[in-house]
Amino acid sequence: MQPDYLITGHFRLTPDQKKALTRLNLVTLRDLLFYLPSRYAHQGEIRSIVDLRAGEKAAIVGRVEKAGPKKAYRRQIPMAEAVIEDDTGKVKAVWFHQAYLAKKLVPGTLVQLSGSVNSRHGELYFSNPDISPAPTYSFSKQTIFANPNQPDNLVAIYPETRGLSSGWFYYHIQKLLSLGVHKHLTDPLPDALLKRYHLPALDTALVWIHAPQKLPDTQSARKRFAFEEVLLIQLDRRQQRVVYKAGRAPAITSSKANLKELLASFPFPLTRAQERAIKQIAGDLAETEPMARLLEGDVGSGKTAVAAAAAHLTVKTGLEVAYMVPTEILARQHFESFIQNFAHLNINIGLITGSECRKFPSKINRLEHTHISRTQLLKWVASGDIPIVIGTHTLIQKAVIFKKLGLAIIDEQHRFGVMQRQKILKEKSTAADTVPHLLSMTATPIPRTLALTIFGDLDLSVLDELPPGRQTIKTAIVSPDKREEAYDQIRQELAAGRQAYVICPRIDEPDPDKASALQTKSAVSESRRLQTYVFPTYRVGLVHSKLAPMAKAQVMADFSSGQINVLVATSVVEVGVNVPNATAIVIEGAQAFGLAQLHQLRGRVFRSHHQAYCYLFSDTTNTTSLRRLKALTEAKTGFELAEMDLSLRGGGSLTGVKQWGISDIGMEAIKNIKMVEAARLEAQNLLDQDPNLKTHPLLKERLANRPAIHFE
């Protein structure tokens, strides 16, 4: 049996199991071997049923006495129910929304359960416990502790999905190991590297992680897979950097006097961090080696002003600037911001989105912008008559061609794919002999080790200061019984002439037939409720992603002008929306958002010198969720929050869903600065000696087949 054989060809699968495998992108036996456990149940944790206590987590081993599908009382939720017995007693186990498990729980089968013990009417039961085939050893307490030198008897517990339980993965992966499928895999890591860092070979690591004898085995295996993942990311990033830096960019030079004049021209004082970043960018632009720089700044730190300075330096040398942003709302906002910065300099600025095109200044009124046709805008861009163009992904359409593109600015660059970024860098200019300089920007707080890993192809400038006079946002977790107090405080802000946001996790009400739907408020229904019962004397508006672009723009314009007092929205306002008069934000179902997203949303009211307030509405009792929300109330900056978040989580991601294309095991590695630095060094050495990895074909193949890294 070979690793590249199809799973469907070697295991009997139900339709639900096939769907689940497709959902997880598990196709071959190789894929199954690399589906790694999330944790382990230890024999030392196993209790007798008689010793179980409500409110505790525990593991038991016993035989299935009976099992079958049921529907929960009242709510009619489909579930599986089983009774497990050992020589001390019996206990019930239930799995909600997993009725299919009943078919797998064959009476007489020896199983291991682990999870939370609950109590109902004095009867103990397990709720949605992990289940796996029991290890083959004696289960009495006397024999468990009889031999201190016996194996730890760890049982791998795998992430579950609808249709596939942890036990399914355990059984089938153990079968692959027993057949020796893992021995047919070739190790992509060089032997010298394995020896240098005391890492196990691939076949050994797979055994140690799926069927460990001792706890240190699992740690060694995880270290190996973590190092491999970080190394591959570093190799990928460094190869991208080498390819991009091999091009030739136009030298955009500026004298110290010009730079000083530029810094003094802003209508507000720049922070030292902004001045430092502008000088770093100016130094990069002066070289013929293409700039590849990431500008990372907390919410409200002034990244747009730095981008405007870079654009000004570029335009003064007769070159053009493309400024790509992820949303139409943000594109219009930056367009208006650039008009404020460049109105006195007689520079033409264009806006292109999926729904409109604009130009500044208008021929009729030099102080205003005007709507123009797409054809006319493209003509002026191609001739160089509009040197600064701000737009959404529309900028990378084939019809958009610049005369001589000198600088590409990508805001919230993690929201664009690699191919989209490459298009704007390589295909947008008629000057075929050069590539533009690249300035990427992000307001997403990124821990240092993560930035070193996923942005290894970019130089880093950090805006770690805020404009003087900004007050820290007062953030509070609001339980259901305290909501009216929060509304009273918001009414005080509205009475003082300020405005407020209310953010909801979803647009419409969830389908009641979908039992897995989050029980969170929808923007549509919440806007009606707030207008009728909470803020009846104020105007409540609604904006979300399903609105037509022009309708969305009108709502935002009304909110910006103060005609709308309270704006109910989804996370469409997450990035960049700038309404300085808004000083309060309510985030409904705050536990449904990730920390980075919550920080971005909170930043919408961090736009002026007025005291701002953020109310995290949540009814969760989950300890982990509450700990994360508490971190938001304690962190003073986005960077501090990012470090706290990385230390809080075991796996998962900043936004509450897996992202970036980095596994949980890789995320663990990123917490380890020594491992990240070692991987960076090894990647650099490998590419210095073998730029195309010709002498490392297995590593090259592994690199080509790994998931793309993204950060959103």
N, C-alpha and C positions, 0 to 999 in steps of 0.2 A: 504494500500500500504506500503510495507516494504522496508527499505533501501537497502537490498540485491537483490531486484528485478532487472531484466535486463532493461536497457534503451530501448533496441530494442523491448521489449515486451509491453511497455506502451506508446511509442510515435511513431507517423507515421514519418518515416525517408526516405529521398531520398538516392540513392546509394552514392552520394558525402558526405552526412552527416554521413552515416555509416562509410565511409572511414576516415573521419575527426575524429570521435570519437575513432576509432581504433588507429589512429595516436597519439592521445592525451592520450591513455590508459584509456579512460572513458568507463567503462563497466556497472556498476550498478548505481542505483539512488544515493547511498552513494557517489560514485565517483563524480557525478554531483554536489552534495551539497558542496563538498570540492573543486570545481573549483572556485577559489575566484576572485573577481573583481580586476582589476589593478588600477582603479581610479573611481572617481564619477563625474557626471555632477551636478552642483548645480543650483537650480532654480534662484538664484540671478544672475547667469551668462547669463541667457536667455535674448536674445534681440529680438526686433521686426525686421523683415526683412528690413524695411526701414532704420534701424540704422547700418546695416552691413557695414564694411569698408575693402577694400582689404589689405592683408598682416597681418590681425589680426586673432586670434583664437576666435571663438564665438560659442554659442549654440542658437538654435532656436527651437520653437515648432510650428508645422503647419500641415495642411492636405496634403496628396499626391493628387495633381491634375491629374498627369499622370506619367506613368513610362513604361520603356521597355528596352530591350537589344539593344546595338548598337556596332559599331566598330569604333575605333578612326580614325580620318582622317589621311591618309598617312600610318601610321604604322599598321593599321588594328588590333589594340589590342581590344579584346572583353571587353565590359564594360556594366555596367548598368547606366541608366540615368533617373533622375526623376525631376519633377518640384514640389516644395513645396510652399504652400501659407499660409499666415496668413491674418489678417484684414488690414495689412499695405502694402502688396505687395507679389511678387513672387521671388523665387530664384531657380536656377538649382543646382542639385547635381549629381556628377559622381563618379562611383566606377570602377577604372581600374582593369582588370583581375577578376572581380567579376560579370560577366553577370548574374549569377544565382540569384542575389539579385532582379533582375527585377520582378521575379515571386512573391516575397514576398511583394513588394510595391504595395499594392492594393489601387487604387484610392478611396479617401474618408477616408482612415485610418489616424488616428492622430499619428504622430511620433515626436521624438525628434532627432535633428541632432546636432553634435558638432564636430568641427575641424577647419581647416585652410580655410580662405576665400581668393580666388584668383580672378584675373580679366583677361579677354581675350576680346580684342576689345571693352573695356568699359563695358562689361557685367560681373557681379559678379557671382561666382559659388563656391560651396564646392567641394573639391577634396578628395576623399576617407574618408568622414567623418564617425565618429561613429554614429550608428543609433540604436535606441531602441524605444519600444512602449512608447508613452507619458504617464506620470503620470496622474492620474485622478484628476486634479484640474483645476480651471479656469486659463486662460493664459493671460489675459489682464494685462498690467503693473499696472493698478489701483488696481486690486485684489491681485497681487503678493505681494505688500508691504502694503496691508491694515491692516494686523494683525501681529504685531511684535512677538506674542507668537506662531504663527503657526509653524508646522514642517518645517525643512529645505528642505524637499522634494528632497533628494538626489537620483539620479538614478545611479545604478551600471553600470559601463562600463567594459566589460570583454575582455581579450586577444582574438583576432580573429585568425582563421586559414581558409585555403581554404575550403569552404563548410559550415562553421559555423560562423555566424556573432555574434557580441555582443548582438544584439537584440534577437537572437535565445536562447542564454544562459539566458538572462534576463527573457524572457517569460517562459521558461520551469522550471527554478529554482524557480520563483515566484509561479508557479503552485504547485511544490513540497511543498513549505512552506505553501501554503493555504490548502493543504491536510494533513498537519501535519506530513509529513514523517520524518522531523528532530527530532520530539519528540520520535521516536522509537530508536534513537541512544543513546547508553550508554556512559557516559563521562569517559575517561580513567584516567583523572587527579583526584587525591584524593581531597576530600572536604577541608581538612585542608590546602592543598597547594593553592587551589583557594582562600580561605579566607585570607591566609597569604599575598598574592600578589594582592588581590582585583581584581581577574580575573572573568569574567562571566562564567557561566556554558556553556556546549557545545551547548545545544539547543538555549539558549539566544544569544550566540556568532554568531551562524549561521544566526539568524534573523537580528542581528545588522550589520553584514557584507554584507548581500545580500539586505536587505530592511531597511536601517537605517532611523530613524526619525530625528536624530540630528547628526552632525559631531562627537561629542565626542563618540557616539555609535560605529562608525566605528573604532575609535582609540582604544577603549577598546577591541573590538573584534580582531583587528589585533594584539594587544599586547598579547592576550590570545593564538592565533594560533602561533605567533612567539615564545613565551615562550615554548609552547608545543613542537615545532619542535627542538629548541635548547636543551631542556631537553632530548628528545629522542636520539639525536645525542650523548649527553654526556653519557647517559645510555649505548648506544651501544658501545662507545669507552671504557668506564670503564669496561664493562663486558669482552671485548676482552683482556684488560690489565690483569684483574684478572685471566682469563683462562691461558694466556701465562705465567704470573709470577708464576703460581702454579707449573710449570715445574721446572726441575733441570738442570742447565747448568754447563759445566766444568769450574772450577776456573782457569783463565788464569792470573797468577801472574807475576809481573815484579818488580825488585828492582828499587830504585831511581837512582842507578848508571846505570842500563840497560836503563832506560827511558831517562836519560840524554845523554847517548851514542847514542841512537836512534835519538833523536832530533838533535844532532850534525852531524849525518851521511848524512843528506840531502844535495844535491849539491847547495842549495840556502838557504838563511836565512828564517826561518819561521816567520810569524807574531805572535804577542802576542795572537791573537784570535785563530790561529791554535794550538799554544802550549797549550792554555787553553782547547780547545776541545779534544786534544790528552790525556791530563791528566784526563779529565772527563771520557773519554772512557776507559782509563786504569783502573780507579777506578771501573767502572761498570764491566769490564771483570774479575776483581779479585774476584767477588762475585759468589756464586753458583745460586743466583737468576738471571734469564736470563736478559741480557741487552735489553732494548727496547728504543732506542734513535734515534731521528731525528737530523741530521746535516743539518742545513739550512745555505746556504751561497750565497751571491750575485755572479753574473757572474764573473769568474776570481779570486775568493777569495781563491782558493786552497783546495777545498774539496777532490780532488783525493789524495793529499799528506797526508791528515788526514786519509783517507781510507787505504792508503799504510802503514801508521804507525800501524793502528789497525791490519792489516793483518800480519805485521811483528811480532807483539807481540804474535799473535795466533800461527803462524807457529813455533816460537821458543820453544813452549811447546809441539810440536809434533802433533798439531791439524791441521785441514784443513779449507780453506776459500773458499766460493762460492760468486762470485761477479756478480750479475745479472744486466744487463743494457737493455734499451728498443730497441736499434737499433744495427745492425751489424757494422755500421760505428763507433759508440761509443765504441762497444766491442773491435774492433781492435785498436782504439786509446788508450784505457785504458791498453790493453795488452802491447802495445809499451811503454806506460808511466811506467808501473810496471817493465818492463825489465830495463829501465834506473835507476829505484830506487833500484832494487835488483840484478843487474848484478854482483856486487862485493861480493854478499853474498852466491852464489852457491845454489840458491833456484829454483826449477823447477816451471815453470808457464805454464798453459795450456789455450788455447782459443777454445771455442766450439760455433759455430753458426749454422744456418740452412744450410749454404753452404760450411763450411770448418772447419777443426780442425788444430791447430798448437801447437807446444811445444817449450819452451825455457828452457835451451840452446840446440842447435843441437849437436849431437854426433860428427859431423865432425868439426864444428866450434863453440867453446864455447861462442863466442860473437854474434852469429846469432840464429834466430829461424828457425824452419823447419816445413813443412806441414807433418802431419801424418794422418793415417786412424782413423775414428771414433772408430772402435773396439779397436785399440791400446790405444787411449786416455782414453776410458772408463775403460779399464783394469788397466791402471796406476792410474787413479783416485780412483778406488775401492780398490787398494792395498795401497794407501797413498803415492805413489811415486811422484805424482804431487799434492803438498799441496795447491796451489793457482790455482783456475780455474775461468776464466772470460768468461762470455757468455751472450747470449740473453735468451729469455724464453725457449730455448732449454735445459737449465739447469734443468728445472723441469720435463723433460720427464722421464718416468719410468726407462729407461735404465741407467740413470745417478745416480750412488750410490757412496757416499763417505764412506771412512773407519770410520772416526770419525770427523764429521763436527763441528767445534768449533765456527765459525762466518759466518753469512750470511750478505752480504752487498747488499743493493738494491738501485741502483742509479735511480734518478727520480722515486721514489717509487709510486707516484700517477698514473703512467702509467700502473701499474700492478693491477689486480683485487685482492680482498681479498683471493680468492681460490688459486691464483698463489702464493701469499705470504705465505699462510699456507702450501702449498706443499713443498716449499723450507725449511721451518722451521721444519716440522714434518715428512717428508717422505724421506729425502735425505741421512740420515746417518744410518749405520748398528748398531750404538751405541744406542740401543733402550731405554736405561735408562736416556738419556739426550736429551736436545734440544739445538740448537745453540744460541749464542747471536745474537742479531739483530741490525744492524746499517742501518738506512734508510737515504737517502740523497736527497736533492732537491735544485735546483738553481732557482726555481720559487719563486718570491717574494711573501711573505704571510703576510698580516696584522696580528698584534699580536692577535686581538680578533678572527680572523679566525683560526689561528694556535691553539689557546686554545680550539676552538670548534671541528674542524675536526681531530686534531691530539692529542686529549685528552688522548689517550692511550700511548703516547710516551713522554719521557723526551726530553728536547730541548737543543741543543748546537747551538750557532749562530756564524758564521764567519762574523763579521761586520767590518773587516778591509781588505784592499787590499794590495798586495805587494808594497813596497816603489818604487816610481818612476813612477807609472802608471798615465797617464794623462787622465783627463775627456774627454769622447767622445763628439765631437762637433756635435750636432744634429740639423737638420733644416727641416722644412716643406717646400717642394718645389712644387709650383704651376706649371701648364703646361707651362706657358710662361718663367719660370726660369730653365727649365730642361737643356738647352744647357749650361748654366753657371755651373751647377752641373757636367755635363759630362766633361767640360774643367778642373775642379778641379780634377776629377778622372784621366784624362789623365796625369796630372802633377804627381799624385801619381804613376801611371804606369811607367812614364818616369824615376822616381826616383828608379825604381826597385821593387816597392810594387805591391800588388795584390788587387783585389776587388771582392765583391759578388754583384749579382743582384738577388733579391728575388721576385718571382711572386706568386700570390695567387692560381693559377691553373696550371695544367700541359698542357692541350690542350685547344684549342679554345672552347668556350661554344657552345652548340647546338643552332643555330639561331632560331629554332622552340620553344625553351623554353624561354618564355617571362620573366620568373622570374630569369634567369641566370644573375649573376653579370657581368657587363660590365667591366671586369678586364683583364689585359694582361695575356697571357699564357706563360709559360716558354719556350715551344718549339718555338713558333713564335718569341718571344722576343730575344731568343739566335741568331736566324737567322738575325734579324734586327740589333742587336748590332754588330754582326760580319761584316755585309755588310756595314752599314752606320755610325756607331758610333765609333767602335774600329777596323777598318780594318787592322791596322798594328800590332794588338795583337791577341793572340789566345784566343778565347772564348769557354768555355766548358759548358756542360749541365749535370745536375744530378737531378733526381726526383725519386719518390717511385716506378714507374712502370719499371724502369731499373732492369735488372737481378743483383743479389747481386755482382757477380764478375765484371760486367761492372761498377757498382756503385763504387766499391772499386778501380778500375783502374782510374776512373775519379778523385776520391779524392786523389789517390796517385800522379797523374800528377799535381794536383793543389798544393798539399803539397810540391812537389819537384820544383815547379815554372815553369813547362812546360806549364801550363794553367795560363794565366794572369787574366782573368775575368771568374768567375764561375756563370752561371745562374742556379738558383735552386728554388725549392719550399721549404716549411718549413722543408724538410727532414734534413736540416743543422741546425735546430733550437737548438738542444741540444748537447752541449759538443764538437762540431767539433773545432779542435785546429790547426789553421794555423797562427802563429805569424806574418808572413810577410804580411797578408791581413790587410789593414788599412782603407778601404772604403767599405761601404755597401749601396746599393740602395734598398729600399723596395717599389716595385710597388703596387699601390692600398692599401696604408698603412691603410686606414680606414677599410679594410676588415679583419684586424687582431686585436686581443685583445691586451691590453696593456702588459700583461705578456709575450705574444708571441713576441711582438715587442721588448721588453726588452731583451728576450733571443736571438733574431736574431741580435740585435745590439751588443750583447756580443761577437759575432763571430769576431769582429775587436777590441776586448779589451784584446788582448793576448800578448802585447809587450809594450815597453817603447815609441814607436813611437806615434805621434799624430794620433788619429783615427777620422773618419768622418762617420756620418750616415745621409742619405738623405731619408726623408719620402716623396715619390712621391704620391700626392693625388690631385684629382680634385674635392673633395667633398666641398659642400657649407653648409652641415649640421652643425649646431652650436654645437650640442653635440659631434659629431665626431671630429670637430676641437678642441674643448676643451680638449678632451682626448689626441689628438696628441700633443697639446701644453703642456700638463702635462709631456709627455715624454721628451720634450725639456728642461723642467725646473727641473725635478727631478734629484738629484745628485746620488742617490743610488736606487737599486731595492726596498729596504724596504720603502723608502720615496715614491716611485712611487706607491707601493701597497696601502699605506695609502691614498694617493691622489685618487687612482682609486676607493677605497671603498667609499670615501666621494662623489665622482663625480656621481656615478651611483645610480639610484633608485632601479632598478632590473637588471637582466641580469647577466653578468659574466665577469671576466677578459679577457676571450678569445673571447668575442663577441657572444658566444652562451651559452645557459643555461648549467651549468655543476655542478659537484660535487653531484648532486642529492638533492641540497638545493633549496627550492622555493624562489621566490622573497621576500616573507614575512619573510622567514628565514634569507635572506641576510640583510634585514633591521635590524633584531634583532642583527646580528653579529656586526653591527656598535656600538651597545650599550654595553660597557664593563660591566656595572652594571648588565645587564640582563644575559650576558654570565657567569659572576661570580656567580650570584644567581642560575642559572641552574646547574652549576658545583657543587655547594654546595648541592643542592637538590638531584642531581644524586648520589653523594657520600653518603649522609645520607640514601637514599632509599636502596642502595645496601649494606651499612653497616648493616642495620637492616633486610634486606630481599634480600640476594645475588641472588636468583633465581626468585625473584618477585612472589613468590607463593601466597602471600597475596594481590598482585596487578595484578590479572589475566588480567584485561582489558588493563592495561599498557603494560603487557608482550605481549599480542596479537597485540596491536598497534605497538609495537617495532618490532615484527616479520614480520609485513606486510608492514612496511615503505620501501621506495626505498633505495637501497644501496648508501652510500656516496662514491663518488670518486672525485678525484681532478686532472684534466688534462688540 
